């Protein structure tokens, strides 16, 4: 079992505001979560290797996750000027992605194979090659928890991590899974 105190400290050092142990058994991969990407007209639906419909089928994701025993949720919470502060939301999201990439790299040094699920669409490349060419960096591609069919608010609730921090705040949540 990983040392969660050490992981919590690493999460803080990488810039996250919160982290919590993740019980892998609480992960429920639901098609209806994935379908929300299309229904809410996400601007990355059908435009990225990390998003539906291009990302792996849920059955494949479920099978892959079976080999992982423990996990860690990581989160960035930020203040917004008001509920229409899209620039503020994007700033917090960018910070989350930077922290996520940094921590993923550190965790792979320590634990070897780590399954990482991010927040939002992959932003590794300025322009995704989907659908015309293969992904340039499949081993570094950030697939979001939602694209994997995970209802993030429920995962947070099931693992004692707050999801909603009140008015004029936004949060982004990602996770890492470990084989031990």
C-alpha positions in Angstrom: 0.0 0.0 0.0 1.4 3.4 -0.9 2.3 5.9 1.9 -0.6 8.3 1.6 1.2 10.8 3.9 4.1 10.9 1.4 1.6 11.1 -1.5 -0.3 14.0 0.2 3.0 15.9 0.7 4.0 15.3 -3.0 0.5 16.6 -4.1 1.1 19.7 -2.1 4.6 20.2 -3.5 3.2 19.8 -7.0 0.7 22.6 -6.3 -2.6 20.9 -5.6 -4.8 22.3 -3.0 -6.4 19.0 -1.8 -5.8 15.3 -2.1 -7.4 12.1 -0.7 -6.9 8.4 -0.9 -9.0 6.8 -3.6 -10.7 3.5 -3.0 -10.5 1.9 -6.5 -13.7 -0.1 -5.8 -15.7 3.1 -5.8 -14.9 3.7 -9.5 -18.1 3.2 -11.6 -17.6 3.6 -15.3 -20.9 4.8 -16.7 -21.9 5.3 -20.3 -24.3 8.1 -19.3 -21.4 10.1 -18.0 -19.6 9.8 -21.3 -22.8 10.6 -23.2 -22.9 14.0 -21.3 -19.9 15.1 -23.4 -22.0 14.9 -26.5 -25.3 16.1 -24.9 -23.8 19.3 -23.4 -21.9 19.9 -26.7 -18.4 19.9 -25.2 -16.2 21.7 -27.7 -13.7 18.7 -27.6 -16.2 16.0 -28.4 -15.1 14.2 -31.5 -12.0 16.4 -31.8 -9.4 14.8 -29.6 -7.9 11.3 -29.0 -8.5 11.8 -25.3 -12.3 12.4 -25.6 -15.3 10.4 -26.8 -15.8 8.9 -29.2 -12.1 8.4 -29.8 -11.0 7.2 -26.3 -11.0 3.6 -25.3 -14.4 1.8 -24.9 -15.6 1.6 -21.3 -15.2 -2.2 -21.2 -11.5 -1.7 -22.1 -11.1 0.9 -19.4 -12.8 -1.3 -16.8 -10.5 -4.2 -17.7 -7.4 -2.0 -17.5 -8.3 -0.6 -14.1 -8.8 -4.1 -12.6 -5.0 -4.4 -12.1 -4.8 -1.3 -9.9 -5.1 -1.6 -6.1 -4.9 1.9 -4.7 -5.5 5.5 -5.9 -5.1 9.1 -5.0 -7.5 11.9 -5.9 -5.9 15.4 -6.4 -7.7 18.6 -6.7 -7.1 22.3 -7.4 -9.7 24.8 -6.0 -9.6 28.4 -7.1 -11.4 31.6 -6.4 -13.5 33.3 -9.1 -14.5 37.0 -9.4 -18.1 35.9 -10.0 -20.1 33.0 -11.5 -19.3 34.3 -15.0 -15.5 34.4 -14.6 -14.6 32.0 -17.4 -11.0 33.4 -17.5 -10.7 32.4 -13.8 -12.0 28.9 -14.5 -9.5 28.5 -17.3 -6.6 29.7 -15.2 -7.5 27.2 -12.4 -7.9 24.4 -15.0 -4.5 25.2 -16.5 -2.9 25.1 -13.1 -4.5 21.7 -12.5 -3.0 20.4 -15.7 0.5 21.7 -14.9 0.3 20.1 -11.4 -1.1 16.9 -12.9 1.8 16.5 -15.4 4.4 17.3 -12.8 3.0 14.8 -10.3 2.5 12.1 -12.9 6.2 12.3 -13.8 7.2 12.1 -10.2 4.9 9.2 -9.5 6.2 7.2 -12.4 9.8 7.5 -11.0 8.6 6.2 -7.7 5.9 3.6 -8.6 6.6 2.6 -12.2 3.3 2.2 -14.0 0.7 4.7 -12.9 -2.7 5.0 -14.4 -3.5 8.7 -14.6 -6.9 10.2 -15.3 -7.0 14.0 -15.6 -9.6 16.7 -15.9 -10.8 18.0 -19.2 -9.4 17.3 -22.6 -5.7 16.7 -23.2 -3.8 19.9 -24.0 -0.4 18.3 -24.6 -0.4 19.4 -28.3 -1.6 22.8 -29.6 -3.7 20.9 -32.1 -4.7 17.3 -31.8 -4.1 15.0 -34.7 -7.5 13.4 -34.4 -8.9 11.9 -36.6 -6.5 12.1 -39.4 -3.3 10.8 -37.8 -2.4 8.8 -34.7 -1.8 10.5 -31.4 1.7 11.9 -31.2 2.2 11.0 -27.5 -0.2 8.2 -26.6 1.8 7.4 -23.4 1.5 11.0 -22.2 -2.1 11.6 -23.4 -4.3 12.9 -20.6 -7.7 11.2 -20.6 -10.2 12.8 -18.2 -12.1 11.0 -15.5 -15.3 12.0 -17.3 -14.1 10.6 -20.6 -13.6 7.3 -18.7 -17.2 7.4 -17.6 -16.6 8.5 -14.0 -19.0 10.9 -12.3 -16.4 13.0 -10.5 -18.8 14.5 -7.9 -19.7 10.9 -6.8 -16.1 9.7 -6.7 -15.2 12.7 -4.5 -18.2 12.0 -2.2 -17.4 8.3 -2.0 -13.8 9.1 -1.0 -14.3 11.9 1.5 -13.1 14.7 -0.8 -15.2 17.8 -1.1 -16.4 18.6 -4.7 -18.4 21.8 -4.4 -16.6 24.6 -2.5 -19.4 27.2 -2.7 -20.1 30.3 -4.7 -17.4 31.9 -6.7 -15.1 28.9 -6.5 -14.2 26.2 -9.0 -12.5 22.9 -8.6 -10.8 20.5 -10.9 -10.2 16.9 -9.9 -7.9 14.2 -11.3 -6.7 10.8 -10.0 -3.8 8.4 -10.1 -4.0 4.6 -9.7 -1.2 2.4 -8.5 -0.4 -1.3 -8.9 0.9 -2.7 -5.6 
